[in-house]
Amino acid sequence: MNKTDRVAVCSRSFSKNTVLRSELLAKYEHVTFNDSGRQMEGDELVAFLKGHDKAITALEKINAAVISRLPQLKVIGKYGVGLDMIDLQALSQYGVQLGWTGGVNKRSVAELVVSAAIALLHRTAESHAEVRAGEWRQLLGRQLTGRTVGIVGCGHIGKEVAILLRAFSCRILANDIKDFPDFYQANGVQPVSLEELLAESEVVTLHLPLDDSTRKMFDAERIGKIRKGACLLNLARGGLIDEVALKQSLKEGLLAGAALDVFEEEPPHDAELLNLPSLIATGHIGGSTEEAVLAMGRAAIAGLDSPRPAVSYL
């Protein structure tokens, strides 16, 4: 670590956190924080990063068009767990190293997944809206206990969801391109094909990265394969679900409900989708707990000091 290196912090939530600011300033003398509260991209992002040796990024798109214009930048510390916003090949091409730790916000996201599943099954949001509108009736819901839950993508967060679901005696199905036999056996998880998972699960929760292989993976055809009356949750990455197809499925009652913490465009603009009573929409808050923010921020700071070649994450 060179204390005189210049560090740029793109992340808005990191920049607002007084604890993280003080911990970073204790290590580096020259730090530029994003105090504007703006989500930067393109020319604005390049201008912010120019003249810095290291950077902490979050949801900013770091690609060849950006990196090629920043010859001084040598290290990126990733705030958050997703790498889909970073072109790893471009980093490697321009000699920029990356500090990243997976799973640091897994408990925060997993708790929100379980709470969303419970809220959908108990129809909490629907009842809340009716009471606020002056209507009083007892909606009939379902318990999470004993339900079949399908986890699509069993990485750090998917595994954490499975662990929490054990308390509810759920039958847990999982589908992943990798196999985790020891974890599955230890936690009573049944690996199945995606088709079987969709056909049998009463709650389907997505925990996938966003790339060319997963973009709109849940289109009208695949959503149509989900068991009728099930709930679909996406607290992973916007773009995994075709939101137009999801809206139609909810309107037709094929899905009982859906919970989205992420959208194709943020903030979302489809008022018809957002106003459906069977949808719970939150503002990308999965990792926004006090504990997760500190864990992600500290991992990003550590990443500045002990980065690795970007290709090692491929």
N, C-alpha and C positions, 0 to 999 in steps of 0.2 A: 504494500500500500504506500502510495506517495501522497502525503497529506496536502501537498500543494496542487494536486490534480484538480481540475475544474469539473464540477459535477452539475448536471442539469436534471431536475426532477420534473418529469412530464405529468406524472399522476396527480390528479386533483385531490383525492382523498389523502394520499401521503402528504401532500403539501399542507393540508389543513390540520394534520395531526401534530400537536405540539410535542408529544413524546418522540415521535419519529424524527421530527425536525431537529430536536436537540441532540438525539443520538447520532444523526448523520453529521451535524455540525461539530460534534466532538471528534470526529474522524477526519473531516475535510474542512479546510479553511474557506474554500471558494465554492459556494453552492448557490445555484439559481433555482428557485422554486416557482411552480406554476400557481401564482397567486391570483391569476385572472379568472380561474374557474372554467376556462374554456377547454373543450376537447379539440386538440390540435391535429392537423393533418397537412400534408403537402408542403407548400412553401412556408406556411406559418410554423409548422413543426421544424422544418430545416432551419429557419431563422432562430428559433428558440434553442436548438441544439448546437448551432454553429459556435465554434470557439471552445467547446467543452471536450474534455478527455474521456469522461464517463457519463452515463445517463441511467436514470431509472425510468422505465416505461411501463405502461399498464395496457390500455386498450388502443394505444396509438399504432397505426400501421407503419411498421418498419420494413421497408422493401428496398430494392436496388435503387429506385428513383430517389429515395431519401439518403441511404447510406453513401451512395456515390458522390454526394455533394458535401460530405462531412469527413474530410481526410484526417482530422485531428481525433475523431471519436474512435476509441479502441476497446471500450468495454460497455456492455449493457447489463444492468441488474434488473431482472424481470420482477415486477410487482404483480402478484397474481399467479395463477397456476396454468393458464392457457398459453400455448405457444403459436396459436393459429394467426396471431396478428404479426408475427415475425417471420420474415423470409430467411430461414437458416442458411440456405445456399448463398444468398446475397451477403450475409454476415461473413460467411467463410471466404467468399470471393474477395471481400475488401478487408479481410484480416481483423474483423471485430469479434471479440470473445463475448461469451454470454454466461451470466450467473443466474441460475434458475433452480428452484427447489419445488418439486411436485407435492401436491397434497396438503399444503400448509393451511388451507381453509376448508378442509374436508368436513370437519365437524359442523362448522357453521352452515355450509350448504346442505349437508345431510339432515340437520335439524329442520331446516326450512322445507325440505322435500317431505319429511314425515308430517310436518304441520299442515302442508298443503294437501296431502293425501287425506288427512283427517278432516280438514275443512271441506273438501269436495264431497267426501262420503257423507258427512253430516249436514251438508248443504248450508254451511255456516254463512257464506257470503249472501246467498239468496235470502235467508232469514233476516240477516242484518239489513239488507236493502228494503225488505218489506216492512220491518218494524220502523225504520226511519221514515218510510212513506206513509205511516199511520195504519198499516195493515197488521193484523194479529192472527196468526194461525200456526199450528204445529206441523212443520214439514217432516215427512218421514225420511229418515236417512239410513245409513248403514254404518256399522262399526268397521274399523280397520282390522281389529282382532280376527284372526282366522282367514283373512282374505288371501287370495293368490296375487302376489306382486311380481311383476316382471321388470328386471333391471337390464336395460340395454346399454352396455358399456360398463364393465366391472373393474375400472381403474380405482384410483384412490377414493374418489367420492362414492362410486358405486359400491365399493366394499363397505364403506362407512354406513351407507344406507342399509345394507344387508345386516350389519351388526346391530343397528338400532331397531330394525324390524323384528329381531329375535324376541324382543320384549312383548310383541303383539301376537306371537304364535302364528306368524304368517307362513304360508307356503311360498318360498322364494325361488323364482326362476331367474336365470341369468343367461345373457348372450354376449359374447365378446369374441374378437378375432384371436385373442390369446386364451390360453387355458390356465386356470388357477386351481388345480386339483386339491392342494393342501388347504387353501382357504375355503373352497367349496365344502370339503368334508368337515372341516372344523366348525363351520357356521350353518350347516344344513341347507346349503344352496344347491339347486339342481341346474346344471348347465343344459341348455336346450337350443334347438334351432330358433331363429328369429320367428319363423312362421308359427311354431308351436307356442312360443312365448306370447305372441299377439293373440292367438286363438284362445288361450287359457287364462290370461291374466285379467284380473278385475281392476288393477291399477298398473299402468305402464309408465315407467320413469326413465328418461333419457339422460345418459351421462357419457356423451361422445364429444370428441373434438370436432371442429368444423373445418372440413377440407373438401376437395373435389369429390371424394368418395362418399361423403355424408351430407353434402349440401342438398336440402329438400329431400332427404332420404325418406321422410314421412310425407309423401305426396298423397293424392287422393286414393290411389290404388292401395298403398300400404296402410293408410288410415282405415280404409274399408275392410282390412283384414283383422282389425282389432275387434275383440269380442264386444258384441253389442251391450251397451250399458256400462262399459268400462270408463275409467278416467285416464287421461293422458297428461303427463307432466313433463315440461321442459324447463329445467333450471340450469341448463348447461350452456348452450350457445344458440343465439338467434340464427335462423337459417336452416336449422335441422328439420323444421316443419314447414310445409307449405301452408301459410296462414289462411289463404283463401279456401283451401280444401278443409282445413280445420274448422273454419267458421261454418261452412256448409254442413259438416258432420254434426256440429253442435246444434245448428238450427233444425236439422232433421231429427235430432234426438238419438242418433246412432251412438254417439258418445254421451255419457251422462254428464261429463264435465271435463274441464281442462284447466291447468295452472301453468302460466307462463311468467317466468322472471326475466326472460330474454326475448328479443324480437329481431326480425330481419332488419328493421330500421329502428333506431332508438333516439328519441322517444317514438313510439308507434303512433300512426295516424288513422288507423281504421276504426272509426268510432263505432261502427256496427258491430265489429268483433269485440271491442272493449266493453260495450254495453250489454253484451249477452249475459243473462243472469247465471249461466252455468260456467262462466269463465272467471277465474281468479287471476288478476294481472298485478304484478309487482314490478318495481323499477330497478331491476338488476341488483337486488339486495342480498343475494345468496351469500356473498362473502363480506357483507357490510355489517359485521358485528365488531364491537370494540376489540374482542380477542383476536378475530381473524385479521383485522386491519394491522394490528401490531405484529402478528406472526408473519404476514405477507411482507410488511415493510422491513422487518428485521432480516428476513430471507433475502430481500432485494439488496439491502446494505451489505450483507455477507457476500452476496454475489458479485459486488463491485470489487471485493478484496480477493476472492478466490474463483475467478471465472474459468471457463473451459472453452476449447474450440467449439464453435457452433455446430459443426458436423457431428460432434459426440452426442447430440440430442436427437439425431435423426434415427 
